[in-house]
């Protein structure tokens, strides 16, 4: 037993997050425009999830955090972007958007021009944000 309550798995913590990181703006301004504009849009949604959202570059891509607890990221690949969730395996996903088989992380592949329910993805982002916020509060973490 890890000493945590059931469902209270450890959070992925990163130091150095700030409210707005200009390095992320530069990252999101790269080419190809078609892919990075998608990444820019969805990272904007992450940024606007709550007043307590902070951000940093980790492992070469933008990550959204609540205080120091990571909840989501975007990354750009050759033909799609990933919108990833650090507690994705633990999230309710009624629309079946999440992919992956890792212990905790899951992602949504977003391809230019592909059909995707924006409302369902907004809902999933909100769920991920609130999930990590609840875990922080349950752990008594200072944020």
N, CA, C and O atoms as a MOPAC input file, in Angstrom:
PM7 MOZYME 1SCF
protein

 N      0.85100 1    -1.19400 1     0.00000 1
 C      0.00000 1     0.00000 1     0.00000 1
 C      0.88200 1     1.23700 1     0.00000 1
 O      1.91300 1     1.26300 1     0.67300 1
 N      0.49800 1     2.23900 1    -0.73000 1
 C      1.32100 1     3.43600 1    -0.85900 1
 C      0.99200 1     4.51300 1     0.15900 1
 O      1.58400 1     5.59100 1     0.11500 1
 N      0.06300 1     4.25500 1     1.07500 1
 C     -0.29400 1     5.23700 1     2.08200 1
 C     -1.28700 1     6.27800 1     1.59500 1
 O     -1.65300 1     7.17900 1     2.35000 1
 N     -1.72300 1     6.17500 1     0.36100 1
 C     -2.69200 1     7.11500 1    -0.19400 1
 C     -4.08100 1     6.51000 1    -0.14100 1
 O     -4.24000 1     5.29100 1    -0.19800 1
 N     -5.07000 1     7.35200 1    -0.03300 1
 C     -6.44400 1     6.88300 1    -0.10600 1
 C     -6.70800 1     6.31900 1    -1.49300 1
 O     -6.08100 1     6.75400 1    -2.46000 1
 N     -7.62700 1     5.35400 1    -1.61400 1
 C     -7.95100 1     4.84500 1    -2.95100 1
 C     -8.33900 1     5.99900 1    -3.87800 1
 O     -9.10200 1     6.88800 1    -3.50100 1
 N     -7.80300 1     5.96400 1    -5.07900 1
 C     -8.08500 1     7.02300 1    -6.04500 1
 C     -7.24500 1     8.27600 1    -5.85700 1
 O     -7.36200 1     9.22300 1    -6.63500 1
 N     -6.40400 1     8.29400 1    -4.83600 1
 C     -5.58000 1     9.47100 1    -4.55100 1
 C     -4.12600 1     9.21800 1    -4.95200 1
 O     -3.20300 1     9.46300 1    -4.17500 1
 N     -3.94100 1     8.73500 1    -6.15100 1
 C     -2.60400 1     8.47900 1    -6.65200 1
 C     -1.76900 1     9.75500 1    -6.60500 1
 O     -2.29800 1    10.86500 1    -6.65100 1
 N     -0.46800 1     9.57300 1    -6.51400 1
 C      0.43300 1    10.71800 1    -6.43800 1
 C      0.29600 1    11.59900 1    -7.67800 1
 O      0.08600 1    11.12000 1    -8.79200 1
 N      0.42100 1    12.88500 1    -7.44500 1
 C      0.38300 1    13.85400 1    -8.53300 1
 C      1.76400 1    13.98100 1    -9.15300 1
 O      2.77600 1    13.74300 1    -8.49400 1
 N      1.79900 1    14.35700 1   -10.42000 1
 C      3.05800 1    14.62000 1   -11.10500 1
 C      3.39800 1    16.08100 1   -10.85700 1
 O      2.71500 1    16.97500 1   -11.35600 1
 N      4.44800 1    16.32300 1   -10.08900 1
 C      4.79800 1    17.67500 1    -9.66100 1
 C      6.01500 1    18.19000 1   -10.42200 1
 O      6.98800 1    17.46500 1   -10.63100 1
 N      5.94300 1    19.45000 1   -10.83000 1
 C      7.02200 1    20.10700 1   -11.57000 1
 C      7.30400 1    21.45900 1   -10.93000 1
 O      6.37700 1    22.19900 1   -10.60300 1
 N      8.56300 1    21.77900 1   -10.75300 1
 C      8.89700 1    23.09200 1   -10.20000 1
 C      9.14900 1    24.08000 1   -11.34100 1
 O      9.52800 1    23.69600 1   -12.44700 1
 N      8.93100 1    25.34500 1   -11.04500 1
 C      9.24300 1    26.39100 1   -12.01200 1
 C      8.08400 1    26.88900 1   -12.84500 1
 O      8.28500 1    27.72300 1   -13.72800 1
 N      6.87200 1    26.40700 1   -12.59600 1
 C      5.72100 1    26.87900 1   -13.36600 1
 C      5.41600 1    28.33400 1   -13.01200 1
 O      5.56900 1    28.75800 1   -11.86700 1
 N      4.98300 1    29.08400 1   -14.01900 1
 C      4.62400 1    30.49400 1   -13.85000 1
 C      3.25200 1    30.73400 1   -14.48200 1
 O      2.74200 1    29.88800 1   -15.21600 1
 N      2.67200 1    31.87600 1   -14.19300 1
 C      1.33600 1    32.18200 1   -14.72000 1
 C      1.33000 1    32.24300 1   -16.25100 1
 O      0.41200 1    31.72100 1   -16.88300 1
 N      2.32700 1    32.86100 1   -16.84000 1
 C      2.39100 1    32.94100 1   -18.30100 1
 C      3.85900 1    32.90900 1   -18.71000 1
 O      4.63000 1    33.79400 1   -18.34100 1
 N      4.24000 1    31.90000 1   -19.46400 1
 C      5.63000 1    31.70800 1   -19.87000 1
 C      5.80000 1    32.11200 1   -21.33500 1
 O      5.26500 1    31.43800 1   -22.21600 1
 N      6.53000 1    33.19300 1   -21.61800 1
 C      6.74500 1    33.61800 1   -23.00800 1
 C      7.41300 1    32.54100 1   -23.86600 1
 O      7.24500 1    32.52900 1   -25.08500 1
 N      8.16400 1    31.64500 1   -23.24000 1
 C      8.79300 1    30.54800 1   -23.98500 1
 C      7.72200 1    29.64600 1   -24.62200 1
 O      7.93100 1    29.08500 1   -25.69700 1
 N      6.59000 1    29.52000 1   -23.95000 1
 C      5.49200 1    28.72200 1   -24.51100 1
 C      4.88700 1    29.42800 1   -25.71700 1
 O      4.56500 1    28.78600 1   -26.71700 1
 N      4.73000 1    30.74000 1   -25.62900 1
 C      4.21900 1    31.48800 1   -26.78600 1
 C      5.12400 1    31.29200 1   -27.99600 1
 O      4.64200 1    31.10900 1   -29.11400 1
 N      6.42900 1    31.32800 1   -27.77400 1
 C      7.38300 1    31.10600 1   -28.86900 1
 C      7.25000 1    29.68800 1   -29.41100 1
 O      7.26800 1    29.48700 1   -30.62600 1
 N      7.11800 1    28.70600 1   -28.52900 1
 C      6.96300 1    27.30400 1   -28.94000 1
 C      5.70900 1    27.14800 1   -29.80000 1
 O      5.73100 1    26.46900 1   -30.82700 1
 N      4.62300 1    27.78100 1   -29.37400 1
 C      3.34100 1    27.66300 1   -30.07600 1
 C      3.31300 1    28.42500 1   -31.40300 1
 O      2.37300 1    28.26800 1   -32.18100 1
 N      4.31800 1    29.23800 1   -31.66700 1
 C      4.37200 1    30.03900 1   -32.89600 1
 C      5.19500 1    29.39200 1   -34.00600 1
 O      5.46700 1    30.02800 1   -35.02400 1
 N      5.58800 1    28.14600 1   -33.82300 1
 C      6.42300 1    27.46400 1   -34.81000 1
 C      5.60600 1    27.00800 1   -36.02400 1
 O      4.38200 1    27.13500 1   -36.06400 1
 N      6.32300 1    26.48100 1   -36.99900 1
 C      5.71900 1    25.85100 1   -38.17600 1
 C      5.77700 1    24.34300 1   -37.99200 1
 O      6.66500 1    23.85900 1   -37.29000 1
 N      4.88000 1    23.58600 1   -38.58600 1
 C      3.85200 1    24.00500 1   -39.54500 1
 C      2.66400 1    24.67600 1   -38.84800 1
 O      2.18000 1    24.21500 1   -37.81500 1
 N      2.22000 1    25.76500 1   -39.44300 1
 C      1.15100 1    26.57900 1   -38.88100 1
 C     -0.10100 1    25.75400 1   -38.61900 1
 O     -0.75200 1    25.92400 1   -37.58800 1
 N     -0.44200 1    24.86300 1   -39.54300 1
 C     -1.66400 1    24.06500 1   -39.40200 1
 C     -1.68700 1    23.28900 1   -38.08400 1
 O     -2.72300 1    23.22800 1   -37.42200 1
 N     -0.56600 1    22.70200 1   -37.70400 1
 C     -0.49800 1    21.92600 1   -36.46000 1
 C     -0.32200 1    22.82100 1   -35.23800 1
 O     -0.98300 1    22.62300 1   -34.21900 1
 N      0.56700 1    23.80200 1   -35.33900 1
 C      0.81500 1    24.64700 1   -34.17000 1
 C     -0.36800 1    25.55500 1   -33.85500 1
 O     -0.53900 1    25.95100 1   -32.70200 1
 N     -1.19200 1    25.89700 1   -34.85200 1
 C     -2.39700 1    26.67800 1   -34.54800 1
 C     -3.37900 1    25.84000 1   -33.73600 1
 O     -4.05600 1    26.36400 1   -32.85200 1
 N     -3.46200 1    24.54200 1   -34.02800 1
 C     -4.28000 1    23.64200 1   -33.20100 1
 C     -3.72900 1    23.57500 1   -31.77900 1
 O     -4.48000 1    23.67400 1   -30.80800 1
 N     -2.42500 1    23.40900 1   -31.66600 1
 C     -1.79400 1    23.34700 1   -30.34200 1
 C     -2.03200 1    24.65100 1   -29.57900 1
 O     -2.32800 1    24.63000 1   -28.38400 1
 N     -1.90400 1    25.77600 1   -30.26700 1
 C     -2.11300 1    27.08800 1   -29.64900 1
 C     -3.54800 1    27.21500 1   -29.13500 1
 O     -3.77800 1    27.68900 1   -28.02200 1
 N     -4.50100 1    26.79200 1   -29.94900 1
 C     -5.90400 1    26.86400 1   -29.53200 1
 C     -6.14800 1    26.04000 1   -28.27100 1
 O     -6.70800 1    26.53800 1   -27.29500 1
 N     -5.72600 1    24.77800 1   -28.29700 1
 C     -6.03500 1    23.89500 1   -27.16800 1
 C     -5.21800 1    24.24000 1   -25.93200 1
 O     -5.69500 1    24.05000 1   -24.81400 1
 N     -3.98500 1    24.74600 1   -26.10600 1
 C     -3.25400 1    25.18300 1   -24.91800 1
 C     -3.91200 1    26.43000 1   -24.33500 1
 O     -3.88300 1    26.63100 1   -23.12100 1
 N     -4.50100 1    27.26300 1   -25.17900 1
 C     -5.26600 1    28.41400 1   -24.68500 1
 C     -6.43100 1    27.98200 1   -23.81800 1
 O     -6.72900 1    28.62000 1   -22.80800 1
 N     -7.09100 1    26.90300 1   -24.20600 1
 C     -8.18300 1    26.36900 1   -23.38700 1
 C     -7.62900 1    25.90000 1   -22.04000 1
 O     -8.23400 1    26.15700 1   -20.99900 1
 N     -6.48100 1    25.21500 1   -22.05400 1
 C     -5.85700 1    24.78500 1   -20.79500 1
 C     -5.53300 1    25.99400 1   -19.92300 1
 O     -5.81800 1    25.99200 1   -18.72500 1
 N     -4.93900 1    27.02600 1   -20.51900 1
 C     -4.57600 1    28.24000 1   -19.77200 1
 C     -5.79000 1    28.86600 1   -19.10000 1
 O     -5.68600 1    29.41700 1   -18.00400 1
 N     -6.92700 1    28.78200 1   -19.75300 1
 C     -8.14300 1    29.42000 1   -19.24300 1
 C     -8.99700 1    28.50700 1   -18.37700 1
 O    -10.14700 1    28.83400 1   -18.08400 1
 N     -8.45800 1    27.38000 1   -17.96700 1
 C     -9.21600 1    26.44000 1   -17.13500 1
 C     -9.51100 1    26.99900 1   -15.75100 1
 O    -10.52500 1    26.64600 1   -15.14800 1
 N     -8.64700 1    27.85900 1   -15.24100 1
 C     -8.84800 1    28.44600 1   -13.91900 1
 C     -7.81100 1    29.51000 1   -13.64200 1
 O     -6.76100 1    29.54900 1   -14.28300 1
 N     -8.10600 1    30.37800 1   -12.68200 1
 C     -7.18600 1    31.45400 1   -12.32000 1
 C     -5.88900 1    30.94000 1   -11.71200 1
 O     -4.89900 1    31.66800 1   -11.64300 1
 N     -5.89300 1    29.68600 1   -11.27000 1
 C     -4.71900 1    29.11300 1   -10.61900 1
 C     -3.81900 1    28.33100 1   -11.57800 1
 O     -2.84600 1    27.71500 1   -11.14300 1
 N     -4.13000 1    28.34800 1   -12.87100 1
 C     -3.32800 1    27.59200 1   -13.84000 1
 C     -1.99400 1    28.29900 1   -14.07500 1
 O     -1.93100 1    29.50800 1   -14.30100 1
 N     -0.93600 1    27.49800 1   -14.01100 1
 C      0.40900 1    27.95900 1   -14.32800 1
 C      0.94800 1    27.07200 1   -15.43800 1
 O      0.31000 1    26.08600 1   -15.81000 1
 N      2.11900 1    27.41400 1   -15.97000 1
 C      2.62200 1    26.67900 1   -17.12900 1
 C      4.13400 1    26.66900 1   -17.16500 1
 O      4.79900 1    27.49700 1   -16.54300 1
 N      4.65900 1    25.71700 1   -17.90400 1
 C      6.09000 1    25.62700 1   -18.15100 1
 C      6.33000 1    24.67700 1   -19.30600 1
 O      5.44100 1    23.92900 1   -19.71400 1
 N      7.54800 1    24.71900 1   -19.82600 1
 C      7.98000 1    23.73500 1   -20.81900 1
 C      8.60200 1    22.57600 1   -20.04800 1
 O      9.49700 1    22.78200 1   -19.22800 1
 N      8.13300 1    21.36900 1   -20.30800 1
 C      8.70200 1    20.16700 1   -19.68900 1
 C      8.84400 1    19.10700 1   -20.77700 1
 O      7.90800 1    18.86800 1   -21.54000 1
 N      9.98600 1    18.48600 1   -20.84600 1
 C     10.27000 1    17.48600 1   -21.88400 1
 C      9.96700 1    18.02500 1   -23.28200 1
 O      9.51400 1    17.29100 1   -24.15900 1
 N     10.22300 1    19.31900 1   -23.47200 1
 C     10.11300 1    19.92000 1   -24.79200 1
 C      8.73400 1    20.35700 1   -25.22500 1
 O      8.55100 1    20.74700 1   -26.37800 1
 N      7.74400 1    20.30400 1   -24.32300 1
 C      6.40200 1    20.73900 1   -24.72300 1
 C      5.71500 1    21.49800 1   -23.58900 1
 O      6.08600 1    21.34600 1   -22.42500 1
 N      4.70600 1    22.32200 1   -23.92700 1
 C      3.99000 1    23.10200 1   -22.92600 1
 C      3.13100 1    22.22700 1   -22.01700 1
 O      2.41900 1    21.33400 1   -22.47600 1
 N      3.21700 1    22.50800 1   -20.71500 1
 C      2.46900 1    21.77300 1   -19.69800 1
 C      1.68000 1    22.77500 1   -18.86100 1
 O      2.20300 1    23.81800 1   -18.46800 1
 N      0.42100 1    22.44900 1   -18.59600 1
 C     -0.42700 1    23.25800 1   -17.72700 1
 C     -0.49300 1    22.59400 1   -16.35800 1
 O     -0.67600 1    21.38300 1   -16.24200 1
 N     -0.33800 1    23.41800 1   -15.32300 1
 C     -0.30100 1    22.93400 1   -13.94700 1
 C     -1.27300 1    23.73300 1   -13.08700 1
 O     -1.67300 1    24.84300 1   -13.44000 1
 N     -1.63900 1    23.15000 1   -11.96400 1
 C     -2.27100 1    23.87800 1   -10.87300 1
 C     -1.19600 1    23.91400 1    -9.79900 1
 O     -0.82800 1    22.87900 1    -9.24300 1
 N     -0.69600 1    25.10400 1    -9.51000 1
 C      0.50100 1    25.24900 1    -8.67000 1
 C      1.60700 1    24.43700 1    -9.33300 1
 O      2.01900 1    24.75200 1   -10.44900 1
 N      2.09400 1    23.39100 1    -8.65700 1
 C      3.16800 1    22.58500 1    -9.25100 1
 C      2.68400 1    21.22300 1    -9.74100 1
 O      3.49700 1    20.38100 1   -10.12200 1
 N      1.38300 1    20.99900 1    -9.73800 1
 C      0.81700 1    19.70700 1   -10.14600 1
 C      0.34700 1    19.76900 1   -11.60000 1
 O     -0.59100 1    20.49500 1   -11.92900 1
 N      1.00600 1    19.00400 1   -12.46000 1
 C      0.68100 1    18.99600 1   -13.88800 1
 C     -0.67200 1    18.33300 1   -14.12200 1
 O     -0.97300 1    17.29600 1   -13.53200 1
 N     -1.49300 1    18.94400 1   -14.99500 1
 C     -2.74800 1    18.28200 1   -15.35200 1
 C     -2.87700 1    18.01000 1   -16.84700 1
 O     -3.60000 1    17.09000 1   -17.22800 1
 N     -2.20700 1    18.77400 1   -17.70800 1
 C     -2.34600 1    18.52300 1   -19.14700 1
 C     -1.18100 1    19.14300 1   -19.91300 1
 O     -0.46000 1    19.99900 1   -19.40200 1
 N     -1.01900 1    18.68400 1   -21.15600 1
 C      0.04000 1    19.20000 1   -22.02500 1
 C     -0.42900 1    19.14200 1   -23.47000 1
 O     -1.40400 1    18.46500 1   -23.79500 1
 N      0.27900 1    19.86200 1   -24.33000 1
 C      0.11600 1    19.69700 1   -25.77500 1
 C      1.47900 1    19.35300 1   -26.35900 1
 O      2.51200 1    19.79800 1   -25.85900 1
 N      1.46700 1    18.56100 1   -27.41400 1
 C      2.68800 1    18.27600 1   -28.15300 1
 C      2.33000 1    18.12300 1   -29.62300 1
 O      1.23400 1    17.67500 1   -29.96200 1
 N      3.25200 1    18.49500 1   -30.48500 1
 C      3.02000 1    18.47000 1   -31.92700 1
 C      3.87000 1    17.37900 1   -32.55500 1
 O      5.06200 1    17.25800 1   -32.27200 1
 N      3.23700 1    16.58600 1   -33.41300 1
 C      3.90200 1    15.51800 1   -34.15000 1
 C      3.79900 1    15.82700 1   -35.64400 1
 O      3.33500 1    16.90500 1   -36.01200 1
 N      4.21200 1    14.92100 1   -36.49200 1
 C      4.27400 1    15.22400 1   -37.92800 1
 C      2.90500 1    15.42300 1   -38.57300 1
 O      2.79100 1    16.19600 1   -39.52400 1
 N      1.86600 1    14.74900 1   -38.08500 1
 C      0.55500 1    14.88000 1   -38.72800 1
 C     -0.59300 1    15.10400 1   -37.74200 1
 O     -1.75800 1    15.12400 1   -38.14200 1
 N     -0.27300 1    15.27200 1   -36.46000 1
 C     -1.31700 1    15.48900 1   -35.45700 1
 C     -0.70900 1    16.17300 1   -34.23400 1
 O      0.51000 1    16.30000 1   -34.11300 1
 N     -1.58600 1    16.60700 1   -33.33300 1
 C     -1.12500 1    17.04400 1   -32.02000 1
 C     -1.71100 1    16.09300 1   -30.99000 1
 O     -2.74500 1    15.46500 1   -31.21800 1
 N     -1.04000 1    15.99800 1   -29.86300 1
 C     -1.58600 1    15.29300 1   -28.70900 1
 C     -1.96700 1    16.32200 1   -27.66600 1
 O     -1.20700 1    17.24500 1   -27.37400 1
 N     -3.14800 1    16.15200 1   -27.11300 1
 C     -3.55800 1    16.86900 1   -25.92000 1
 C     -3.56700 1    15.80000 1   -24.84600 1
 O     -4.43700 1    14.92900 1   -24.83600 1
 N     -2.59800 1    15.86500 1   -23.94000 1
 C     -2.40200 1    14.79200 1   -22.97500 1
 C     -2.82400 1    15.18500 1   -21.57800 1
 O     -2.82900 1    16.36100 1   -21.21200 1
 N     -3.18200 1    14.16500 1   -20.80000 1
 C     -3.67500 1    14.36000 1   -19.44100 1
 C     -2.89100 1    13.47400 1   -18.48400 1
 O     -2.81400 1    12.26000 1   -18.66900 1
 N     -2.31400 1    14.08600 1   -17.46600 1
 C     -1.43800 1    13.36500 1   -16.54700 1
 C     -2.19000 1    12.37500 1   -15.66800 1
 O     -1.59000 1    11.40900 1   -15.19600 1
 N     -3.48600 1    12.58100 1   -15.43100 1
 C     -4.30200 1    11.60600 1   -14.69600 1
 C     -5.37300 1    11.01700 1   -15.61800 1
 O     -6.44200 1    10.61300 1   -15.16100 1
 N     -5.08000 1    10.97400 1   -16.90100 1
 C     -6.06000 1    10.54900 1   -17.89900 1
 C     -6.64700 1     9.17100 1   -17.67600 1
 O     -7.82500 1     8.95200 1   -17.96000 1
 N     -5.85300 1     8.23500 1   -17.17300 1
 C     -6.35500 1     6.87600 1   -16.94400 1
 C     -7.39700 1     6.84200 1   -15.83600 1
 O     -8.14800 1     5.87300 1   -15.71700 1
 N     -7.44700 1     7.88500 1   -15.03000 1
 C     -8.36600 1     7.94200 1   -13.89600 1
 C     -9.59200 1     8.80100 1   -14.18000 1
 O    -10.47400 1     8.92900 1   -13.33100 1
 N     -9.64900 1     9.39000 1   -15.37200 1
 C    -10.74100 1    10.30700 1   -15.70300 1
 C    -11.92900 1     9.58900 1   -16.32200 1
 O    -11.77700 1     8.58800 1   -17.02200 1
 N    -13.10900 1    10.12000 1   -16.05100 1
 C    -14.31700 1     9.67500 1   -16.73300 1
 C    -14.25200 1    10.22600 1   -18.16000 1
 O    -14.06000 1    11.42500 1   -18.35900 1
 N    -14.41000 1     9.35400 1   -19.13700 1
 C    -14.31000 1     9.73700 1   -20.55200 1
 C    -15.54300 1     9.21600 1   -21.29300 1
 O    -15.43700 1     8.27100 1   -22.07400 1
 N    -16.71400 1     9.82400 1   -21.05600 1
 C    -17.95000 1     9.29700 1   -21.63500 1
 C    -17.99300 1     9.32400 1   -23.16100 1
 O    -18.77900 1     8.59500 1   -23.76600 1
 N    -17.16500 1    10.14800 1   -23.79000 1
 C    -17.16300 1    10.25100 1   -25.25100 1
 C    -16.07500 1     9.40300 1   -25.90000 1
 O    -15.95200 1     9.38700 1   -27.12500 1
 N    -15.28600 1     8.70000 1   -25.09100 1
 C    -14.25800 1     7.80400 1   -25.62200 1
 C    -13.15500 1     8.50200 1   -26.39800 1
 O    -12.67000 1     7.97200 1   -27.39700 1
 N    -12.75400 1     9.68200 1   -25.95000 1
 C    -11.72300 1    10.45000 1   -26.65500 1
 C    -10.30400 1    10.00600 1   -26.32600 1
 O     -9.40500 1    10.13200 1   -27.15800 1
 N    -10.09700 1     9.49200 1   -25.12700 1
 C     -8.74300 1     9.20600 1   -24.64900 1
 C     -8.14300 1     7.96400 1   -25.27600 1
 O     -8.82100 1     6.95900 1   -25.48900 1
 N     -6.84600 1     8.05600 1   -25.56900 1
 C     -6.07100 1     6.93400 1   -26.09300 1
 C     -4.87800 1     6.70800 1   -25.18000 1
 O     -4.49600 1     7.58700 1   -24.40800 1
 N     -4.29300 1     5.52100 1   -25.27800 1
 C     -3.08500 1     5.21000 1   -24.52500 1
 C     -3.32000 1     4.08800 1   -23.54200 1
 O     -4.45900 1     3.74500 1   -23.22400 1
 N     -2.22800 1     3.52100 1   -23.06800 1
 C     -2.33300 1     2.37400 1   -22.16500 1
 C     -1.38500 1     2.48300 1   -20.97700 1
 O     -1.14000 1     1.49200 1   -20.28900 1
 N     -0.85100 1     3.67100 1   -20.73100 1
 C      0.05200 1     3.86600 1   -19.60000 1
 C     -0.67600 1     3.75700 1   -18.27500 1
 O     -1.90500 1     3.70500 1   -18.22600 1
 N      0.09300 1     3.72300 1   -17.21100 1
 C     -0.47600 1     3.57800 1   -15.87300 1
 C     -1.39300 1     4.74600 1   -15.51400 1
 O     -2.44500 1     4.54300 1   -14.90800 1
 N     -1.00100 1     5.96800 1   -15.88400 1
 C     -1.78100 1     7.15100 1   -15.51600 1
 C     -2.14300 1     8.04900 1   -16.68900 1
 O     -3.25900 1     8.56500 1   -16.75600 1
 N     -1.21500 1     8.23800 1   -17.60700 1
 C     -1.41100 1     9.23400 1   -18.66100 1
 C     -2.25300 1     8.70100 1   -19.81800 1
 O     -2.20600 1     7.51800 1   -20.15700 1
 N     -3.01700 1     9.60400 1   -20.40700 1
 C     -3.77000 1     9.34100 1   -21.63300 1
 C     -3.70200 1    10.60000 1   -22.48700 1
 O     -3.34300 1    11.67000 1   -21.99600 1
 N     -4.04700 1    10.47300 1   -23.76100 1
 C     -4.00500 1    11.62100 1   -24.66300 1
 C     -5.13800 1    11.52800 1   -25.67700 1
 O     -5.73300 1    10.47100 1   -25.88400 1
 N     -5.41100 1    12.65500 1   -26.29300 1
 C     -6.34700 1    12.75000 1   -27.40700 1
 C     -5.52800 1    13.19000 1   -28.61400 1
 O     -4.83300 1    14.20500 1   -28.56100 1
 N     -5.61100 1    12.42300 1   -29.70500 1
 C     -4.94800 1    12.82000 1   -30.95400 1
 C     -5.88700 1    13.73900 1   -31.71900 1
 O     -7.05300 1    13.41600 1   -31.94300 1
 N     -5.35800 1    14.88500 1   -32.11100 1
 C     -6.14500 1    15.86000 1   -32.86200 1
 C     -5.44700 1    16.08100 1   -34.19500 1
 O     -4.29200 1    16.50400 1   -34.24900 1
 N     -6.17600 1    15.78600 1   -35.27200 1
 C     -5.62600 1    15.93300 1   -36.62700 1
 C     -6.33400 1    17.07800 1   -37.34200 1
 O     -7.54900 1    17.23300 1   -37.21500 1
 N     -5.58300 1    17.87800 1   -38.09100 1
 C     -6.21300 1    18.96400 1   -38.85100 1
 C     -7.31000 1    18.41400 1   -39.76100 1
 O     -7.10300 1    17.43900 1   -40.48400 1
 N     -8.46300 1    19.04500 1   -39.71500 1
 C     -9.56600 1    18.65800 1   -40.58200 1
 C    -10.35800 1    17.44900 1   -40.12500 1
 O    -11.40900 1    17.15700 1   -40.69500 1
 N     -9.88400 1    16.73600 1   -39.10900 1
 C    -10.60900 1    15.55700 1   -38.62900 1
 C    -11.77000 1    15.99300 1   -37.73900 1
 O    -11.70200 1    17.01000 1   -37.04900 1
 N    -12.82200 1    15.20300 1   -37.77500 1
 C    -13.98600 1    15.50700 1   -36.95900 1
 C    -13.66400 1    15.24000 1   -35.49500 1
 O    -13.11800 1    14.19400 1   -35.14500 1
 N    -14.01100 1    16.19900 1   -34.65300 1
 C    -13.77100 1    16.09600 1   -33.22000 1
 C    -14.82700 1    16.92800 1   -32.51900 1
 O    -15.10700 1    18.05500 1   -32.92800 1
 N    -15.40800 1    16.38600 1   -31.47800 1
 C    -16.38700 1    17.14100 1   -30.71300 1
 C    -15.66100 1    18.11700 1   -29.79600 1
 O    -15.09700 1    17.73000 1   -28.77200 1
 N    -15.68600 1    19.38300 1   -30.18000 1
 C    -15.04900 1    20.42200 1   -29.37800 1
 C    -15.66400 1    20.47300 1   -27.98200 1
 O    -14.94800 1    20.63500 1   -26.99400 1
 N    -16.98500 1    20.33500 1   -27.89600 1
 C    -17.65900 1    20.37200 1   -26.59300 1
 C    -17.19600 1    19.21900 1   -25.71000 1
 O    -16.96300 1    19.40800 1   -24.51600 1
 N    -17.05900 1    18.02300 1   -26.28900 1
 C    -16.60300 1    16.86600 1   -25.51200 1
 C    -15.17100 1    17.06800 1   -25.03200 1
 O    -14.83900 1    16.69300 1   -23.90700 1
 N    -14.32300 1    17.65300 1   -25.86400 1
 C    -12.93700 1    17.88100 1   -25.45800 1
 C    -12.85200 1    18.97800 1   -24.39500 1
 O    -12.05800 1    18.87100 1   -23.46000 1
 N    -13.65100 1    20.01700 1   -24.52700 1
 C    -13.71300 1    21.03700 1   -23.47100 1
 C    -14.14200 1    20.39700 1   -22.14800 1
 O    -13.58700 1    20.70500 1   -21.09300 1
 N    -15.12100 1    19.51700 1   -22.21300 1
 C    -15.60300 1    18.82000 1   -21.01400 1
 C    -14.49000 1    17.96900 1   -20.39900 1
 O    -14.32800 1    17.94700 1   -19.17900 1
 N    -13.73500 1    17.27800 1   -21.22900 1
 C    -12.63700 1    16.44000 1   -20.74300 1
 C    -11.54500 1    17.30100 1   -20.08900 1
 O    -10.99900 1    16.92300 1   -19.05200 1
 N    -11.23300 1    18.43200 1   -20.68000 1
 C    -10.24600 1    19.34600 1   -20.09100 1
 C    -10.72700 1    19.82700 1   -18.72800 1
 O     -9.95900 1    19.85600 1   -17.76700 1
 N    -11.98500 1    20.20000 1   -18.65000 1
 C    -12.55200 1    20.66300 1   -17.36800 1
 C    -12.49200 1    19.54900 1   -16.33000 1
 O    -12.15900 1    19.79300 1   -15.17000 1
 N    -12.81300 1    18.33400 1   -16.74500 1
 C    -12.75800 1    17.18200 1   -15.84200 1
 C    -11.33800 1    16.96400 1   -15.33100 1
 O    -11.13900 1    16.71500 1   -14.14200 1
 N    -10.35000 1    17.05400 1   -16.21900 1
 C     -8.94500 1    16.85800 1   -15.82700 1
 C     -8.49200 1    17.95000 1   -14.86100 1
 O     -7.83200 1    17.66700 1   -13.86200 1
 N     -8.84600 1    19.18500 1   -15.15900 1
 C     -8.49600 1    20.30600 1   -14.28100 1
 C     -9.09400 1    20.10000 1   -12.88600 1
 O     -8.39200 1    20.20700 1   -11.88100 1
 N    -10.38600 1    19.80600 1   -12.83800 1
 C    -11.05500 1    19.63600 1   -11.54500 1
 C    -10.54100 1    18.41000 1   -10.79900 1
 O    -10.48000 1    18.41200 1    -9.56900 1
 N    -10.16900 1    17.35700 1   -11.53800 1
 C     -9.62500 1    16.15600 1   -10.91100 1
 C     -8.32600 1    16.47300 1   -10.17100 1
 O     -8.16800 1    16.10300 1    -9.00800 1
 N     -7.40500 1    17.15200 1   -10.83400 1
 C     -6.12600 1    17.47100 1   -10.18500 1
 C     -6.34700 1    18.47100 1    -9.04900 1
 O     -5.71300 1    18.36000 1    -8.00000 1
 N     -7.22700 1    19.43100 1    -9.24500 1
 C     -7.54200 1    20.39800 1    -8.18200 1
 C     -8.07800 1    19.66700 1    -6.94800 1
 O     -7.68500 1    19.97900 1    -5.82400 1
 N     -8.96400 1    18.70800 1    -7.15100 1
 C     -9.52300 1    17.92500 1    -6.04100 1
 C     -8.43400 1    17.10900 1    -5.35300 1
 O     -8.40900 1    17.01500 1    -4.12500 1
 N     -7.54500 1    16.52500 1    -6.12900 1
 C     -6.45400 1    15.73000 1    -5.54300 1
 C     -5.52300 1    16.60300 1    -4.70100 1
 O     -5.06600 1    16.18200 1    -3.63900 1
 N     -5.24300 1    17.81400 1    -5.17500 1
 C     -4.41100 1    18.74600 1    -4.40600 1
 C     -5.09800 1    19.07800 1    -3.08600 1
 O     -4.48400 1    19.02600 1    -2.02100 1
 N     -6.37600 1    19.41900 1    -3.17400 1
 C     -7.12100 1    19.79400 1    -1.97100 1
 C     -7.23800 1    18.62500 1    -1.00600 1
 O     -7.12100 1    18.81300 1     0.20400 1
 N     -7.46600 1    17.42000 1    -1.51900 1
 C     -7.57500 1    16.22900 1    -0.67300 1
 C     -6.25800 1    15.90100 1     0.01700 1
 O     -6.24300 1    15.39600 1     1.14000 1
 N     -5.15600 1    16.19200 1    -0.66200 1
 C     -3.83400 1    15.92600 1    -0.08700 1
 C     -3.42600 1    17.02300 1     0.89500 1
 O     -2.41900 1    16.89600 1     1.59000 1
 N     -4.21100 1    18.09700 1     0.94900 1
 C     -3.88200 1    19.20500 1     1.83300 1
 C     -2.70800 1    20.02100 1     1.33500 1
 O     -2.06500 1    20.73900 1     2.10200 1
 N     -2.43000 1    19.90600 1     0.03200 1
 C     -1.29400 1    20.64000 1    -0.53800 1
 C     -1.58900 1    22.12800 1    -0.53600 1
 O     -2.73100 1    22.55200 1    -0.71300 1
 N     -0.56800 1    22.89300 1    -0.33900 1
 C     -0.68900 1    24.34800 1    -0.38400 1
 C     -0.56100 1    24.80300 1    -1.82800 1
 O      0.45200 1    24.54000 1    -2.47600 1
 N     -1.56800 1    25.47700 1    -2.32900 1
 C     -1.50800 1    26.02000 1    -3.69700 1
 C     -1.99000 1    27.39700 1    -3.65700 1
 O     -2.03400 1    28.06600 1    -4.68900 1

